[in-house]
């Protein structure tokens, strides 16, 4: 202590404090209070306590799942595949968000990890158009094991109503207004064009993997477990044509035939695209998009927006 | 602080006077303004008063590094009256606005600047234009956003929270990653606070989130690539990916309106934005940016026709399997 300075003293009991009390907290040896005389002293513990409060789960509130340190509350089921289920969930805490959780048996963990890697790779592409098209691909949040299940957490897309298969569940005889098939297919062909240019193929474009945004006439693709780099893009194009045939023909166990109400130019295009893989390969997604535009013009005239009600098409 | 009344006409006139000025003339500081230096800062206060019995603290923490200079310029030369006008249209009674500027504490001269909560056009504008747009950034891919969370948690005091348990708002703009922790050395140098150890950014955010609704606004879709994932880990659906930095004010005002329940849904937000003269194209862009957060405010589902317990049937894909395996 330099001359002129008195020893620090405890503000509670007046007892003498060690000089460290001038810059940090100390325990008063008399009254045991934790004190500091430094008015600018800040302890991390206060911030950690806030973090703990923020991450304390509220009582009740249904089923919870912890994935990579984050708590998710399951809200409701969205769909079911052969081995997995999709659930809408909400992540708890300051980083609150809506997520779609893909839940599968534990032995599917590697497959989900592979799907997560694929999606991260696709989200990381920086080619022209990536800012737009990356919004139409699932955004992976985390994957791992939780509650004795393999889990892949994806960010939920607001406004997406359900899959094309859900549309068919409400419309078992198929989409009545064929004009809707034009924008549905066009959206997927645009996305496939971008992906194929980057060397990627989806390879599983069944109707369950087409997510529909009725208000914006948008389609996003899910189910990326079979996606690979360097495969034959014609398979994607052919699958997309078959999915459209299913959309128009409705549900059934047999391969969907082209319905009578499908106008001639579109019917011809769907027939060829679904059955002639070599032709799909030669046209590519961009060529098929051009063919679709020409067929739509021939069958329906200039394009115009037709509101889409997925429950009653 | 926060005395006086806001006048939209006065604010518009203020901006009209400087319409012909360059950004350098509007933002004339060439170093941190002494009154915006956080050194020795005790508390920034947003207080109720006779004029403003329901003060609501709103903080803009603007990234002023090189790539992000557009937003403060747009605010100062065009958009801020629209923000206040939209808040008025949403019947938000007594907004008090504080501006902060954020840079990179590892390389910039003024990585943290902080104004005061204000209610009048002239004073709100004053603190904004006193900000020093250093235009730095260290090239590390990170900026010192975490310091802003720390400062809000530790050095602001708002009556909306203390008296009414209504949280204020933070709108942080940026296109880079935050540093992983609040550095005790940087806090000592910049503010004079003595931390016992570094504070992980998650904890600084949790502390700030107790008093503020926190939002991170990414200026456009291209720039979301480099930083969105990390911010989404930290702030979830409170990360707003805009389609243009020009939308900042409209997005921020609509976020306040939606969160306060003054805008019932996105349709109401679109009507309010159109009512302020925003073009149809920009209204659509703002609504798209807001949609994930707006969904978060709804108690129910995203729109699927299912209810809890009503599990859908497994898909019938026999023909698909025959065709494609």
Interface residues (C-beta under 8 A of the other chain):
Chain A: X23 X24 X25 X38 X40 X41 X42 X43 X44 X46 X47 X48 X50 X51 X53 X54 X55 X75 X76 X77 X78 X79 X80 X81 X82 X88 X90 X91 X93 X94 X95 X96 X97 X98 X123 X124 X126 X130 X131 X132 X134 X135 X139 X141 X155 X156 X157 X158 X159 X160 X161 X162 X165 X166 X169 X170 X204 X206 X207 X208 X235 X239 X242 X251 X252 X253 X254 X255 X256 X311
Chain B: X153 X154 X187 X191 X192 X193 X194 X195 X196 X197 X198 X199 X200 X202 X203 X204 X205 X206 X207 X209 X210 X214 X220 X221 X222 X224 X225 X229 X232 X233 X234 X235 X236 X237 X238 X291 X292 X294 X295 X296 X301 X302 X303 X304 X305 X306 X307 X308 X310 X311 X312 X313 X314 X315 X316 X317 X318 X319 X320 X322 X323 X324
